[in-house]
């Protein structure tokens, strides 16, 4: 039985002061929820403040990105060894990183290996664009992102990785894949690709999240599907009532 997992990706939102205010309220409510792993991923500048606030709670802290090198002349980047001082998790390969900042399957793979080497749990994002979806290329794109992004990892280590399927056309648009469509992708594309890479046993242990306009109203429907193990939540993770409702739905 895979433990449900809900992560909040704050993207480029909240000052440090605003982040503290949000977590001082949200954290108390989230910490009451049982049988679930919950992670908050604020911008880099707020990680230390949030980590301190959540130090004695069950809630994890994640970064939104890392570089694959440990140190060096990479202005504006943050290394995995810097992140691991305060975080347990890191989002890798989010579609916005791919679309706006040139992230590729190759760089995703480098970052996944760097995260694992530093004891961070990667939350690896995959998903097709609207054009790819309409062209019937969902299986091709999602499977290649999975296979290329996670290559070179041993099965025992892979079992602890988290994968997040986020159809690009559903992120921040108000559109969302139906629960049945998401389940189909998770089971027949993502889980199958994971089985090809790591074998059946490890693939069944890997949690696959759905992301893309997940909110308090639609979350419960996703979580009733066998291969949807939680959610990577964007905008709704900035609202205490909504994110707590999503986490509660997942815990059930």
C-alpha positions as CSV (number, residue, x, y, z in Angstrom):
1,X,0.0,0.0,0.0
2,X,1.5,3.3,-1.1
3,X,1.2,6.2,1.4
4,X,-0.6,9.1,-0.1
5,X,1.5,12.1,-0.9
6,X,0.5,15.7,-1.3
7,X,3.0,18.5,-2.2
8,X,2.4,22.2,-2.5
9,X,4.4,24.0,-5.2
10,X,4.3,27.7,-4.4
11,X,6.2,28.6,-7.5
12,X,7.3,32.3,-7.5
13,X,4.9,33.5,-4.8
14,X,5.1,34.9,-1.3
15,X,7.7,37.0,0.4
16,X,9.4,35.5,3.4
17,X,7.0,37.4,5.7
18,X,4.0,36.2,3.8
19,X,5.3,32.7,3.7
20,X,5.7,32.7,7.5
21,X,2.2,34.0,8.0
22,X,0.7,31.3,5.7
23,X,2.6,28.4,7.3
24,X,1.9,29.6,10.9
25,X,-1.8,28.9,10.1
26,X,-1.6,26.2,7.5
27,X,1.1,24.1,9.3
28,X,-1.1,23.6,12.4
29,X,-3.9,22.2,10.3
30,X,-1.8,20.0,8.1
31,X,0.0,18.5,11.0
32,X,-3.2,17.1,12.3
33,X,-3.8,15.0,9.2
34,X,-2.8,11.3,9.5
35,X,-1.7,8.6,7.1
36,X,-0.2,10.9,4.5
37,X,3.1,12.6,3.5
38,X,2.8,16.3,3.1
39,X,5.5,18.6,1.6
40,X,5.6,22.4,1.1
41,X,7.9,23.7,-1.6
42,X,8.4,27.5,-1.2
43,X,10.8,29.7,-3.2
44,X,14.5,29.3,-2.3
45,X,14.5,32.6,-0.3
46,X,11.8,31.3,2.1
47,X,13.1,27.7,2.6
48,X,15.1,28.5,5.8
49,X,12.2,30.3,7.4
50,X,9.7,27.6,6.5
51,X,12.0,24.8,7.6
52,X,12.4,26.4,11.0
53,X,8.6,26.8,11.4
54,X,8.0,23.1,10.5
55,X,11.0,21.7,12.4
56,X,8.9,19.8,15.0
57,X,6.0,18.8,12.6
58,X,5.4,15.9,10.2
59,X,5.4,18.3,7.2
60,X,8.4,18.0,4.9
61,X,10.1,20.9,3.0
62,X,11.1,20.8,-0.6
63,X,12.9,23.0,-3.1
64,X,11.6,23.8,-6.5
65,X,14.8,23.1,-8.4
66,X,18.5,22.3,-8.0
67,X,21.7,22.3,-10.1
68,X,23.4,19.0,-10.7
69,X,26.9,20.3,-9.7
70,X,27.9,20.5,-6.1
71,X,29.5,23.9,-6.5
72,X,31.1,26.2,-9.1
73,X,30.7,29.2,-11.3
74,X,27.0,28.9,-11.9
75,X,25.6,32.3,-11.0
76,X,22.0,32.2,-9.8
77,X,22.0,28.4,-9.2
78,X,21.6,26.4,-6.0
79,X,23.4,23.1,-5.4
80,X,21.9,20.0,-3.9
81,X,24.3,20.1,-0.9
82,X,22.9,23.6,-0.1
83,X,19.3,22.5,-0.4
84,X,19.8,19.4,1.7
85,X,20.6,21.5,4.8
86,X,17.0,22.5,5.0
87,X,15.0,20.2,2.7
88,X,14.1,16.5,2.3
89,X,12.6,16.9,-1.2
90,X,13.2,18.7,-4.5
91,X,10.9,19.2,-7.5
92,X,12.8,18.3,-10.7
93,X,11.8,18.9,-14.3
94,X,8.6,20.9,-13.8
95,X,7.0,21.8,-17.1
96,X,7.7,25.5,-16.4
97,X,11.4,24.7,-16.0
98,X,11.2,22.8,-19.3
99,X,9.3,25.5,-21.2
100,X,10.9,28.7,-19.9
101,X,14.4,27.6,-18.8
102,X,15.5,24.9,-21.2
103,X,15.2,21.9,-19.0
104,X,15.5,18.6,-20.9
105,X,15.3,14.9,-20.2
106,X,19.1,14.9,-19.9
107,X,19.3,17.7,-17.4
108,X,16.4,16.2,-15.4
109,X,18.4,12.9,-15.3
110,X,21.5,14.7,-14.0
111,X,19.5,16.5,-11.3
112,X,17.8,13.3,-10.2
113,X,21.1,11.6,-9.7
114,X,22.5,14.6,-7.9
115,X,19.4,14.7,-5.6
116,X,19.7,11.0,-4.7
117,X,23.4,11.3,-4.1
118,X,22.7,14.1,-1.6
119,X,19.9,12.2,0.2
120,X,17.0,14.3,-1.3
121,X,13.9,12.7,-2.6
122,X,13.2,13.8,-6.1
123,X,9.7,14.7,-7.2
124,X,10.1,14.2,-10.9
125,X,7.6,16.0,-13.2
126,X,6.5,14.6,-16.6
127,X,3.7,15.7,-18.9
128,X,2.7,16.5,-22.5
129,X,1.7,19.8,-24.1
130,X,-1.7,20.5,-25.5
131,X,-0.3,20.2,-29.1
132,X,1.3,16.8,-28.2
133,X,-2.0,15.7,-26.6
134,X,-4.1,16.6,-29.6
135,X,-1.6,14.9,-31.9
136,X,-2.0,11.6,-30.0
137,X,1.5,11.7,-28.7
138,X,0.8,11.5,-24.9
139,X,2.2,8.0,-24.6
140,X,5.3,8.7,-26.6
141,X,6.2,11.9,-24.8
142,X,5.4,10.8,-21.2
143,X,7.1,7.4,-21.6
144,X,10.3,9.0,-23.0
145,X,10.3,11.6,-20.2
146,X,10.0,8.8,-17.7
147,X,12.6,6.5,-19.3
148,X,15.2,9.1,-20.1
149,X,14.7,11.1,-16.9
150,X,15.1,8.2,-14.6
151,X,17.7,6.1,-16.4
152,X,20.8,4.8,-14.5
153,X,19.0,4.4,-11.2
154,X,19.0,1.1,-9.4
155,X,15.6,-0.4,-8.5
156,X,16.0,-0.2,-4.7
157,X,16.7,3.5,-4.9
158,X,14.0,4.1,-7.5
159,X,11.3,2.7,-5.2
160,X,11.6,5.9,-3.1
161,X,11.3,8.4,-5.9
162,X,8.1,10.3,-6.4
163,X,6.8,11.0,-10.0
164,X,4.3,13.7,-10.8
165,X,2.3,13.5,-14.0
166,X,1.3,17.1,-15.0
167,X,-0.2,17.6,-18.4
168,X,1.2,21.0,-19.4
169,X,-2.2,22.1,-20.8
170,X,-3.8,21.7,-17.4
171,X,-1.2,23.8,-15.4
172,X,-2.6,27.1,-14.3
173,X,-5.3,27.0,-17.0
174,X,-8.3,25.9,-14.9
175,X,-8.5,22.8,-17.2
176,X,-7.8,19.4,-15.7
177,X,-7.6,15.9,-17.0
178,X,-10.5,13.8,-15.8
179,X,-9.8,11.3,-13.1
180,X,-10.3,8.4,-15.5
181,X,-7.9,10.0,-18.1
182,X,-5.3,10.6,-15.4
183,X,-5.6,7.1,-14.1
184,X,-5.1,5.7,-17.6
185,X,-1.9,7.7,-18.1
186,X,-0.6,6.7,-14.6
187,X,-1.3,3.0,-15.0
188,X,-0.8,2.3,-18.7
189,X,2.0,4.8,-19.5
190,X,3.9,5.9,-16.4
191,X,3.6,2.7,-14.3
192,X,4.4,0.6,-17.4
193,X,7.5,2.7,-18.1
194,X,8.6,2.4,-14.5
195,X,8.2,-1.4,-14.7
196,X,10.3,-1.5,-17.9
197,X,13.0,0.5,-16.0
198,X,13.0,-1.0,-12.6
199,X,10.8,-4.2,-12.6
200,X,7.3,-4.8,-11.2
201,X,8.2,-4.7,-7.5
202,X,9.9,-1.3,-7.5
203,X,7.4,0.2,-9.9
204,X,4.5,-0.7,-7.7
205,X,6.2,1.1,-4.8
206,X,6.8,4.4,-6.6
207,X,4.2,7.0,-5.9
208,X,2.7,8.8,-8.9
209,X,1.0,12.1,-8.3
210,X,-1.4,14.0,-10.5
211,X,-0.9,17.8,-11.0
212,X,-2.7,20.4,-13.1
213,X,-5.5,22.6,-11.7
214,X,-6.0,20.3,-8.7
215,X,-8.3,22.0,-6.2
216,X,-10.5,21.3,-3.2
217,X,-13.5,20.5,-5.4
218,X,-11.9,17.9,-7.7
219,X,-9.2,16.4,-5.6
220,X,-11.2,13.6,-4.0
221,X,-12.2,12.2,-7.4
222,X,-8.6,11.7,-8.4
223,X,-7.7,10.0,-5.1
224,X,-10.3,7.3,-5.6
225,X,-8.3,5.9,-8.6
226,X,-5.9,3.1,-7.8
227,X,-2.8,4.6,-9.5
228,X,-3.2,8.2,-8.4
229,X,-1.2,8.3,-5.2
230,X,-1.6,12.0,-4.4
231,X,-1.2,15.4,-6.0
232,X,1.3,18.1,-6.8
233,X,-0.7,21.2,-6.1
234,X,0.0,24.7,-7.5
235,X,-2.3,27.7,-6.8
236,X,-4.5,25.9,-4.3
237,X,-1.4,25.3,-2.1
238,X,-1.3,29.0,-1.4
239,X,-4.7,28.9,0.3
240,X,-4.9,27.2,3.7
241,X,-8.5,26.1,3.4
242,X,-8.1,24.6,-0.1
243,X,-4.8,22.9,0.6
244,X,-5.9,21.4,3.9
245,X,-9.0,20.1,2.1
246,X,-6.9,18.4,-0.6
247,X,-4.6,16.8,2.0
248,X,-7.6,15.5,4.0
249,X,-9.1,14.0,0.8
250,X,-5.9,12.2,0.1
251,X,-5.6,10.9,3.6
252,X,-9.0,9.1,3.2
